[in-house]
Every structure is written in C-alpha cells, then in structure tokens.
Amino acid sequence: MKVLRYILVVVFTIIVVMLIVAAFTESEYAVEREVTINKPLTEVFDYVKYLKNQDNFSIWASMDPDMKKTFLGTDGTVGFISAWESDNENVGKGEQEIMKITNNQRIDYELRFVEPFEAKDDAYMTTTAIDSNQTLVKWGFEGSMNYPMNLMLLMMDMEEMLGNDLQIGLDNLKEVLEE
C-alpha cells in the first residue's frame, strides 16, 4: 500500500510540475524561409498565387502523389480552398484557404489540419522585387498550441521541422520558375 501511495504521489507531482512548466511555456511559433528567384516580380507572384501550383514545388505535395485532392472556388482568388486527404501520416488530411491577396506582394492562407491531429495555422507567401529581374520570395507559417499542449513546443523544434520543408519547397519553386 505504501508503494502504491508513493507511486501515485510521484505521478501526481510530475503532472503538476508539467502543468506549471506549460503555464510559462511559449504557446506561439513562427517559421519563415526565403529564396531569391531570377525572374520579375509579376511573373513570380502570378505563379505563387495559385494554390494548385504548390503541387509543383511543395515538399508535402510530393510526399504522396496519390493523395486525393479537391478544390472549391476559383484558384488565385480569396476564398479558394484546396483540400487534401492522404494515408501517409506525414501528409494527413486538411485544407488551406486563400484568405487575403495583396497583388504582387502577399498571399495569406489559413491551414486547417484534420489528421493526424487537429490544428489551425496561418501561412503566407510574400514577394518583393530586388530589381527588375530578381524577386525575393518568403514563405512562412505561424501557429500556436493551447495550454497544456504547448508543452510539446519544448520538445519539438518547429524552426527545424517546418523550416527545412519550407526551404526545400522554395528551392523547388526557384528551380521550376527558372527553367
């Protein structure tokens, strides 16, 4: 009986400590990567504003070429939704919607993940002219984890996890557009 009580006290103490740590742990994260593309701004922006074009450069699209995709609305316009469903756990199920477009500058998306976990994140792509034939493209994600799940951010390096995938996608985008 003493051993059981001791085990319960230890488990309870661990849980309380974890909840206290979670209360002081950051709940938001932001990751951004960039690439310079040797093409004019309007040409780059006119390509990245279409969600369907992400299939040509996004690492997530290439993880499962057989994923089921559905589309709702007019691509390249606010309100367009691109949904996906895959048996690959690295791809899962979800959708992204174009929330705002500032012509030749920025596209804002809302990502809604359903599987393997539920989450809602914001993403964006920006384009900035470096000169008449070079464009800086930035791709970023912003999200948060509610208490006490934010404790997972201490164990997950979102900068590395998402950052590497974003950079691969941007490098692929550069290759596609500069061909």
C-alpha positions in Angstrom: 0.0 0.0 0.0 2.9 2.4 0.8 4.5 1.6 -2.6 1.2 2.4 -4.4 0.8 5.6 -2.5 4.4 6.6 -3.2 3.9 5.9 -7.0 0.7 8.0 -7.0 2.4 10.9 -5.3 5.3 10.8 -7.8 3.0 10.6 -10.8 0.8 13.5 -9.3 4.0 15.6 -8.7 5.2 15.0 -12.3 1.9 16.0 -13.7 1.7 19.2 -11.5 5.2 20.2 -12.5 4.5 19.7 -16.2 1.3 21.8 -15.9 3.3 24.5 -14.1 6.0 24.5 -16.8 3.4 24.6 -19.5 1.9 27.7 -17.9 5.2 29.5 -18.5 6.0 28.0 -21.9 5.5 30.0 -25.1 2.4 28.9 -27.0 3.1 30.5 -30.4 5.6 29.8 -33.1 6.6 31.3 -36.3 8.9 29.9 -39.1 9.9 31.7 -42.2 12.3 30.9 -45.1 13.3 32.8 -48.2 14.8 32.4 -51.7 15.8 34.8 -54.5 14.3 33.9 -57.9 15.8 35.2 -61.1 12.5 36.3 -62.6 10.5 39.5 -62.5 8.1 40.1 -59.6 4.9 39.9 -61.5 5.9 36.6 -63.1 6.7 35.1 -59.7 3.6 36.4 -58.0 1.3 35.3 -60.8 2.7 31.8 -60.3 2.6 31.5 -56.5 -0.9 33.0 -56.0 -2.4 29.8 -57.5 -2.6 27.1 -54.8 -2.7 24.3 -57.4 0.9 25.3 -58.4 2.1 24.3 -55.0 1.9 20.7 -56.3 4.9 21.6 -58.4 7.1 22.8 -55.6 5.8 21.9 -52.1 7.6 19.0 -50.4 4.2 18.0 -48.8 2.6 17.5 -52.2 5.4 15.2 -53.3 5.2 13.0 -50.2 2.1 11.3 -51.6 1.5 11.6 -55.4 -1.7 9.5 -54.9 -3.3 11.8 -52.4 -6.9 12.8 -53.0 -7.3 16.5 -53.8 -10.4 18.6 -54.0 -10.9 22.2 -54.9 -13.6 24.7 -54.2 -13.8 28.1 -55.8 -11.6 29.9 -58.3 -7.9 29.4 -57.8 -5.8 32.5 -57.2 -8.7 34.4 -55.6 -9.8 34.9 -52.0 -11.9 32.1 -50.7 -10.4 29.4 -52.9 -10.0 26.1 -50.9 -7.5 23.3 -51.7 -8.2 20.2 -49.6 -6.2 17.0 -49.4 -6.5 13.5 -48.0 -3.7 11.0 -47.7 -3.0 7.7 -45.9 0.6 9.0 -45.4 0.8 10.2 -41.8 3.2 13.0 -42.8 0.6 14.4 -45.2 -2.7 13.5 -43.4 -5.9 15.3 -44.1 -6.7 19.0 -44.2 -7.3 22.1 -46.3 -6.0 25.5 -47.0 -7.9 28.6 -48.0 -6.7 31.8 -49.5 -7.7 34.5 -47.0 -6.2 37.6 -48.5 -4.3 38.7 -51.5 -2.3 41.9 -51.8 -1.4 41.9 -55.5 2.3 41.4 -56.3 3.1 41.5 -52.5 1.5 38.9 -50.3 -0.9 35.9 -50.1 -2.3 34.8 -46.8 -3.7 31.3 -46.2 -5.4 29.5 -43.4 -4.4 25.9 -43.0 -6.8 23.6 -41.3 -5.4 20.2 -40.4 -7.8 17.4 -39.5 -5.5 14.3 -39.4 -3.2 13.1 -37.9 -4.0 15.9 -35.5 -6.4 18.9 -35.5 -4.8 22.3 -35.8 -5.3 25.7 -37.5 -2.3 27.7 -38.7 -1.7 30.8 -40.7 0.7 30.7 -43.7 1.8 33.3 -46.2 4.0 34.0 -49.1 5.5 37.4 -49.9 7.2 38.6 -53.0 9.5 41.6 -53.1 11.3 43.0 -56.2 15.1 43.1 -55.7 15.5 44.5 -59.1 13.7 44.2 -62.5 14.7 40.5 -62.9 15.0 39.2 -59.3 12.3 38.6 -56.7 12.7 37.7 -53.1 10.1 35.1 -52.0 9.4 34.4 -48.4 7.2 31.6 -47.2 6.1 31.4 -43.6 3.9 29.6 -41.0 2.5 31.0 -37.8 0.7 28.9 -35.3 0.0 28.2 -31.6 -0.7 25.4 -29.3 -3.2 25.7 -26.5 -2.3 25.1 -22.8 -1.2 22.4 -21.8 -0.4 21.1 -25.3 2.1 24.0 -25.7 4.4 21.9 -23.5 5.2 19.9 -26.7 6.9 23.0 -28.2 9.7 22.4 -25.7 10.3 19.1 -27.3 9.6 20.0 -31.0 11.9 22.2 -32.9 9.3 23.9 -35.2 12.1 26.0 -36.8 13.9 22.9 -37.9 10.8 20.7 -38.7 8.9 23.3 -40.7 11.9 25.4 -41.8 13.6 22.6 -43.7 10.4 21.7 -45.6 9.7 25.4 -46.4 13.3 25.8 -47.7 13.0 22.7 -49.9 9.8 24.0 -51.3 11.3 27.4 -52.0 14.3 25.8 -53.6 12.0 23.7 -55.8 10.0 26.8 -56.7 13.2 28.6 -57.8 14.1 25.6 -60.0 10.6 25.4 -61.5 10.4 29.2 -62.3 14.0 29.5 -63.6 13.8 26.6 -66.0 
